[in-house]
Amino acid sequence: MALDFRGRVAVITGAGNGLGRSHALLLGSLGASVVVNDLGGSWQGEGSDATVADAVVAEIKASGGEAVANPDSVAQGDKIIECALDHFGRVDIVVNNAGILRDKSFHKMSDEDWDLVYEVHLKGAFKVSRAAFPHMREQGYGRFVMTTSAAGIYGNFGQANYSACKLALHGLSQTIAIEGRNRGVQSNTIAPLAASRMMGTILDEKTMARLKPETVSPLVAQLCHESCDTTGGLFEVGAGWIARLRWERSRGAYFSPSGFTVDEVADSWDTINDFSDATHPTSPADTMRAVGENPHLVGQD
Ligand SMILES: NC(=O)c1ccc[n+]([C@@H]2O[C@H](COP(=O)([O-])OP(=O)(O)OC[C@H]3O[C@@H](n4cnc5c(N)ncnc54)[C@H](O)[C@@H]3O)[C@@H](O)[C@H]2O)c1
């Protein structure tokens, strides 16, 4: 039986094209009332076109779903959430998906390239999420999905602005997951790979044909459904593959907390970088625990 989203209200940003459109169509087909947000600009963040969101709303309605278009920029996140409340009376799901690119090698990156990417990806997700969060807390239910990128997780040539903001989105998601935990509000991050106008002509035709946005949306729906209790997670997804990532930490080396030399660090360099007996920390408490396990501390209390 398909997951049922009837009675749920989903806000999808950047839903006029590519991945966002696919998420909106899927959630709409599963019964959610969808706010199709899209500014309708170019992939480099220029211009606007309100008809882009209208077209996706028409598609959802044509298949019997419920949707409303919203042409605001994510920089005006409050207005997007207001639109959900005005039309559907609540907000249960926010998929932060809107995005642009301003690729430049780092030594050529201008303030403008940095600021614009930050405004859309990170500040935009913050504005939309902060506007929705109090409503979710109050109703005791909410689901966020942040959209990061392999470029954010691993870094990528020419994408310093984009990768910085993309990984920051996972930081935002992890803290929303912690702050929302006792209020039924969950947040997860996806790093998709999909053929879209943003991918341009980077990949060959055969690979592009496999990377359908529709192969990403089922993960989004799973993470947004009430039956899913996963929160704070990070997933890679594309072309029929879904996997979860986590932090891995070497056992590390211990030195005297009262002082040690750079030579001691150099001598332990291999140990510090040795992942053969790695652990998988999940919280700042794990950092405190590792620090507290320093054998040099024994007998010092
Ligand atoms: N396609 C991929 O392989 C890939 C890989 C990693 C991450 N992503 C991320 O997935 C998301 C969707 O990308 P896509 O490939 O579908 O690109 P896309 O260009 O097809 O869609 C992005 C949409 O966001 C909208 N948008 C841009 N700025 C906006 C703003 N200020 N307010 C509202 N809407 C705005 C655009 O109009 C566009 O419709 C982006 O966040 C992107 O960084 C995509």
The ligand as an SDF file (V2000), in Angstrom:
LIG
                    3D

 44 48  0  0  0  0  0  0  0  0999 V2000
   20.6820   17.8250   -9.7510 N   0  0  0  0  0  0  0  0  0  0  0  0
   21.6360   17.3140   -8.9930 C   0  0  0  0  0  0  0  0  0  0  0  0
   22.3210   16.3330   -9.3570 O   0  0  0  0  0  0  0  0  0  0  0  0
   21.8980   17.8770   -7.6460 C   0  0  0  0  0  0  0  0  0  0  0  0
   23.0020   17.4130   -6.9360 C   0  0  0  0  0  0  0  0  0  0  0  0
   23.2220   17.8730   -5.6570 C   0  0  0  0  0  0  0  0  0  0  0  0
   22.3540   18.7850   -5.1060 C   0  0  0  0  0  0  0  0  0  0  0  0
   21.3070   19.2640   -5.8310 N   0  0  0  0  0  0  0  0  0  0  0  0
   20.4270   20.2360   -5.2020 C   0  0  0  0  0  0  0  0  0  0  0  0
   19.0820   19.8780   -5.4360 O   0  0  0  0  0  0  0  0  0  0  0  0
   18.2620   21.0530   -5.4740 C   0  0  0  0  0  0  0  0  0  0  0  0
   17.4140   21.0760   -6.7360 C   0  0  0  0  0  0  0  0  0  0  0  0
   18.2760   21.1420   -7.8470 O   0  0  0  0  0  0  0  0  0  0  0  0
   17.8470   20.7770   -9.3400 P   0  0  0  0  0  0  0  0  0  0  0  0
   18.9680   20.0000   -9.8960 O   0  0  0  0  0  0  0  0  0  0  0  0
   16.4700   20.2130   -9.3640 O   0  0  0  0  0  0  0  0  0  0  0  0
   17.9180   22.2350  -10.0140 O   0  0  0  0  0  0  0  0  0  0  0  0
   16.8630   23.0860  -10.8570 P   0  0  0  0  0  0  0  0  0  0  0  0
   17.5920   24.2880  -11.3110 O   0  0  0  0  0  0  0  0  0  0  0  0
   16.1980   22.2310  -11.8620 O   0  0  0  0  0  0  0  0  0  0  0  0
   15.7690   23.4890   -9.7670 O   0  0  0  0  0  0  0  0  0  0  0  0
   16.0110   24.4310   -8.7700 C   0  0  0  0  0  0  0  0  0  0  0  0
   14.7900   25.3070   -8.6470 C   0  0  0  0  0  0  0  0  0  0  0  0
   14.9970   26.2420   -7.5830 O   0  0  0  0  0  0  0  0  0  0  0  0
   14.3710   27.4560   -7.9710 C   0  0  0  0  0  0  0  0  0  0  0  0
   14.9370   28.5770   -7.2290 N   0  0  0  0  0  0  0  0  0  0  0  0
   16.1640   29.1170   -7.3620 C   0  0  0  0  0  0  0  0  0  0  0  0
   16.3090   30.1580   -6.5290 N   0  0  0  0  0  0  0  0  0  0  0  0
   15.1410   30.2720   -5.8420 C   0  0  0  0  0  0  0  0  0  0  0  0
   14.6980   31.1400   -4.8180 C   0  0  0  0  0  0  0  0  0  0  0  0
   15.4700   32.1420   -4.3470 N   0  0  0  0  0  0  0  0  0  0  0  0
   13.4540   30.9570   -4.3090 N   0  0  0  0  0  0  0  0  0  0  0  0
   12.6550   29.9950   -4.7970 C   0  0  0  0  0  0  0  0  0  0  0  0
   13.0280   29.1370   -5.7730 N   0  0  0  0  0  0  0  0  0  0  0  0
   14.2600   29.2750   -6.2880 C   0  0  0  0  0  0  0  0  0  0  0  0
   14.6660   27.5670   -9.4640 C   0  0  0  0  0  0  0  0  0  0  0  0
   13.7820   28.4600  -10.0960 O   0  0  0  0  0  0  0  0  0  0  0  0
   14.5020   26.1280   -9.9000 C   0  0  0  0  0  0  0  0  0  0  0  0
   13.1930   25.8530  -10.3580 O   0  0  0  0  0  0  0  0  0  0  0  0
   19.2410   22.2300   -5.3510 C   0  0  0  0  0  0  0  0  0  0  0  0
   19.3020   22.6530   -4.0170 O   0  0  0  0  0  0  0  0  0  0  0  0
   20.5620   21.6350   -5.7570 C   0  0  0  0  0  0  0  0  0  0  0  0
   21.6600   22.3320   -5.2060 O   0  0  0  0  0  0  0  0  0  0  0  0
   21.0610   18.8360   -7.0870 C   0  0  0  0  0  0  0  0  0  0  0  0
  1  2  1  0
  2  3  2  0
  2  4  1  0
  4  5  1  0
  4 44  2  0
  5  6  2  0
  6  7  1  0
  7  8  2  0
  8  9  1  0
  8 44  1  0
  9 10  1  0
  9 42  1  0
 10 11  1  0
 11 12  1  0
 11 40  1  0
 12 13  1  0
 13 14  1  0
 14 15  2  0
 14 16  1  0
 14 17  1  0
 17 18  1  0
 18 19  2  0
 18 20  1  0
 18 21  1  0
 21 22  1  0
 22 23  1  0
 23 24  1  0
 23 38  1  0
 24 25  1  0
 25 26  1  0
 25 36  1  0
 26 27  1  0
 26 35  1  0
 27 28  2  0
 28 29  1  0
 29 30  1  0
 29 35  2  0
 30 31  1  0
 30 32  2  0
 32 33  1  0
 33 34  2  0
 34 35  1  0
 36 37  1  0
 36 38  1  0
 38 39  1  0
 40 41  1  0
 40 42  1  0
 42 43  1  0
M  CHG  2   8   1  16  -1
M  END
$$$$
